[in-house]
Amino acid sequence: MVSPTELSGMMATAPLVANFPAQIEPTPGKQILAMIRDQALAAGAEHLLEPAEAVEFSNGSPFEVYTGGGTRIARTILVATGAMAPSDPLPGEKEFAGLGVNYCTACDGPFYQGLDVLVVGQDAEAAREALTLSQICRSVALVAKAKDLSFADDLAEQVQAADNIAVHLGMSIKEIVGEDAVTGARFAGPGGEEHVLNADGVFLYVRGRAPATGFLHGTLQTDDEGFIITDESMQTSVPGVYAAGDVRSKQIRQMVVAAAEGCIAALMAERFITGRGKVRSDRGR
């Protein structure tokens, strides 16, 4: 089931966003979401806050979506439910949200220019993020629970060659610590001994992200991780049902990418409804 709030999703958790188009100054994610919602409402959209519990796609369009408010009928569907970390937060994670806890280097890395950061994770994504941060920050500590680096040799070599990246293996994060803001994190070492690493910010890549697709009950084709597979027009395995944003199977998950995919899906949905042979561009409007 997907239970919405007035302004929800990964963007809503971002205290400041500095890499979204037209944001000259860093802007709270919720403020950007509010403007996007208001723009949609001004264009005639209807905003319903109802939990999606199940769908009926087997009979083709029109489709049915079963919600807490009843059954909704639609000629096309766009699934844009995103992907959120599935497990419980670490001690200190919620307390320091927006005060040094981060999940996205592209979004939040620039705020740590010349500062010291921790990257917690042991997959290739964590390694790549550590490398990116090493070009911005004074120092980067890549901390992994595993006892060896589990990604490709060339990536491991790049991490080890970076003179401002320190790799700490066999250490499990237990708590994010700080006072008014993050000052570091507490870890348990291989023998259970406690280590506290100091930093101005912590980038977490310890849980991964789970697509919010439970309400679909397997009605759409997904990849091995459960993300919805589409073609370049955002079309899913069911004609007339589209997917966009972080719920979609892809490599790059950024807000600007999700917005572009939403535009593509909307144009293709309009084409599906009208039966047009080509997508209407409406340039200049």
C-alpha positions, -999 to +999 in steps of 0.1 A: +000+000+000+012+035-008+000+060+018+006+096+007+010+127+027+005+163+015+041+166+004+059+132+004+088+114-012+125+117-012+125+153-022+104+162+009+132+148+031+158+171+015+164+202+037+180+221+009+182+213-028+208+231-049+208+213-082+172+216-095+165+238-125+156+275-116+168+271-080+194+299-079+196+296-041+194+263-022+157+257-015+140+233+009+127+202-010+092+206+004+091+242-009+099+229-044+073+202-041+047+227-030+054+248-061+051+218-084+018+208-068+004+243-070+014+245-107-004+212-114-035+224-095-035+256-114-035+236-147-066+217-136-052+186-118-071+171-089-051+161-059-065+132-039-047+120-007-058+084-007-037+052-001-033+030-032-040-006-021-043-026-053-049-023-091-067-041-118-047-039-151-056-073-166-086-061-186-068-032-202-079+004-203-099+017-185-079+007-154-090+004-118-071+016-088-084+005-054-078+032-027-089+040+008-115+063-008-130+038-032-123+026-067-107+051-091-111+046-129-086+059-154-079+055-190-041+057-184-020+053-152+014+068-143+031+051-115+055+076-098+056+063-062+094+065-059+118+044-038+125+048-001+149+031+022+130+001+037+145-003+071+144+015+104+165+046+108+198+046+127+199+062+162+205+099+155+195+097+118+161+115+122+174+139+148+201+152+124+181+151+092+191+183+075+218+188+100+245+166+085+228+134+075+227+130+037+218+104+011+228+120-022+262+134-032+248+153-062+222+169-041+241+177-009+278+173-017+284+209-026+275+220+010+306+202+023+332+219+002+365+219+022+350+199+050+353+163+064+327+137+056+319+100+062+305+077+035+289+046+050+284+017+027+302-011+009+288-013-026+299+004-058+275+033-053+291+042-020+326+040-036+316+062-065+300+087-041+332+087-020+353+095-051+330+123-061+331+138-026+369+135-026+369+162-053+349+185-031+358+178+005+390+181+025+387+144+036+365+114+030+362+083+052+347+054+034+334+030+062+323-005+053+309-033+074+326-059+051+362-069+056+371-063+020+360-041-008+333-059-028+333-038-060+352-039-093+390-039-091+393-007-111+369+011-088+387-002-057+420+010-072+406+045-077+394+047-041+427+035-028+447+059-050+428+090-038+450+107-013+421+122+008+400+090+011+406+068+041+390+033+040+378+017+072+368-020+068+350-043+092+332-014+110+294-013+115+277+020+121+257+022+154+248+058+159+252+093+143+264+117+169+264+154+173+250+184+193+234+211+172+246+193+141+264+161+131+299+158+145+305+122+135+294+086+140+299+058+163+310+024+149+316-011+162+349-026+150+356-063+140+361-073+177+332-053+190+354-024+201+339+011+197+352+037+173+340+073+169+349+090+136+346+127+135+330+145+105+310+174+094+285+152+075+275+116+070+264+101+037+245+069+042+244+041+016+238+012+041+203+001+032+197+007-005+163+018-017+132-003-022+107+007-049+072+015-036+054-011-057+037-034-032+003-022-042+009-034-078+010-070-066+032-081-095+010-067-123+039-050-140+072-064-152+101-055-129+138-061-126+155-083-100+153-055-074+116-048-080+120-016-100+095-012-129+109-019-164+098+006-191+109+015-226+122+050-235+086+063-237+081+053-200+057+025-212+055-005-188+046-040-197+009-030-197-001-007-226-014+025-212+004+022-179+035+043-175+062+047-148+085+076-140+110+086-114+128+065-088+103+036-091+116+030-126+145+006-134+174+028-145+209+040-135+204+077-127+181+087-099+179+125-097+149+149-093+155+166-126+155+131-143+123+122-126+107+154-138+118+148-174+104+112-172+071+126-159+069+149-189+076+121-213+050+098-196+024+125-197+028+132-234+027+095-242-004+091-220-021+119-240-011+101-272-026+068-258-059+085-250-063+104-282-048+077-305-025+103-321+002+089-343+027+114-329+032+132-296+019+167-295+047+191-287+028+223-279+060+244-283+057+279-271+029+274-247 
